[in-house]
Amino acid sequence: MAKDDYFVITYRILTYLYECFKQGERPDTCVFGPDALGINNGYWGNIMESLLSEGYIKGICVVPHMGGGFGIKILELRITQKGIEFLQDNSKMAKVKEFLKTFKETVPGL
């Protein structure tokens, strides 16, 4: 498993959003965006679109670009109950948590 693996990135994003949810804070894209995670914009956009379509997050809009591709517009981004359950109950997420080991490696920007 690599630090740019889909499930590692997903875990880091959902963990950050869950922490924001519990603290009553708005997520900051500087903390969970592609630069903070060390991935390219296209990969990040695909992950965010996937998290939205799976119902793990809400408050973003997928915006098609002329000539192909798409962008992500963040409105009121937050984790859903389904996202929290996925984060806590999924066996793949448990493996990622073990892989990352420390909170500092888990939450981007800390």
C-alpha positions in Angstrom: 0.0 0.0 0.0 1.4 3.4 -1.0 0.6 6.8 0.4 -1.1 7.8 -2.8 -3.3 4.6 -2.9 -7.0 5.3 -3.4 -8.0 3.9 0.0 -5.2 5.8 1.8 -6.3 9.1 0.2 -10.0 8.2 0.9 -9.2 7.4 4.5 -7.3 10.7 5.0 -10.1 12.8 3.4 -12.9 11.1 5.4 -10.9 11.3 8.6 -10.3 15.0 8.1 -14.0 15.7 7.3 -15.1 13.7 10.3 -12.8 15.7 12.6 -14.2 18.9 11.1 -17.7 17.6 11.6 -17.1 16.8 15.3 -15.4 20.2 15.9 -18.1 22.1 14.0 -15.6 23.6 11.6 -15.7 24.1 7.9 -13.2 21.9 6.0 -10.2 23.8 4.4 -9.2 22.6 0.9 -5.6 23.6 1.8 -5.6 20.7 4.2 -7.3 17.9 2.1 -6.8 19.2 -1.5 -4.6 17.6 -4.1 -1.5 19.6 -3.1 -1.8 18.7 0.6 -2.3 15.0 -0.3 0.5 15.0 -2.9 -1.6 13.9 -5.8 -2.7 15.4 -9.1 -6.0 17.3 -9.6 -7.5 14.7 -11.8 -6.9 11.9 -9.3 -8.3 14.0 -6.5 -11.3 15.0 -8.5 -12.0 11.3 -9.3 -11.8 10.4 -5.6 -14.1 13.3 -4.6 -16.6 12.3 -7.3 -16.5 8.7 -6.1 -17.0 9.7 -2.4 -20.0 11.8 -3.5 -21.6 9.1 -5.7 -21.1 6.5 -2.9 -22.9 8.8 -0.5 -19.9 9.2 1.9 -19.8 13.0 1.5 -22.2 15.8 0.4 -21.9 19.4 -0.4 -19.9 19.3 -3.6 -20.9 19.7 -7.2 -19.2 18.0 -10.2 -18.9 20.6 -12.9 -18.2 19.4 -16.5 -15.5 21.3 -18.4 -15.8 22.2 -22.0 -13.8 19.8 -24.1 -14.0 17.0 -21.6 -13.1 16.4 -18.0 -14.7 18.0 -14.9 -14.0 20.0 -11.8 -15.1 19.9 -8.3 -17.0 22.9 -6.8 -17.1 22.8 -3.0 -20.3 24.2 -1.5 -20.9 23.0 2.0 -18.7 19.9 2.1 -19.3 17.5 5.0 -19.1 13.8 5.7 -22.4 11.8 5.9 -23.5 9.2 8.4 -22.7 6.6 5.7 -19.2 8.1 5.3 -18.6 7.8 9.1 -19.8 4.2 9.1 -17.6 3.4 6.1 -14.6 5.0 7.9 -15.2 3.1 11.1 -16.6 -0.3 9.9 -14.9 -1.1 6.6 -12.1 -3.6 6.8 -10.1 -1.8 4.1 -10.2 1.4 6.1 -9.0 -0.6 9.2 -6.0 -1.8 7.1 -5.2 1.8 6.0 -5.4 3.0 9.6 -2.9 0.4 10.6 -0.7 1.4 7.6 -0.7 5.1 8.6 -0.2 4.3 12.3 -0.1 7.9 13.6 -2.7 10.7 13.6 -0.2 13.0 12.1 0.1 10.8 9.0 -3.6 10.3 8.9 -4.9 13.8 8.7 -3.4 15.9 6.0 -1.8 19.2 7.0 -1.1 18.3 10.7 
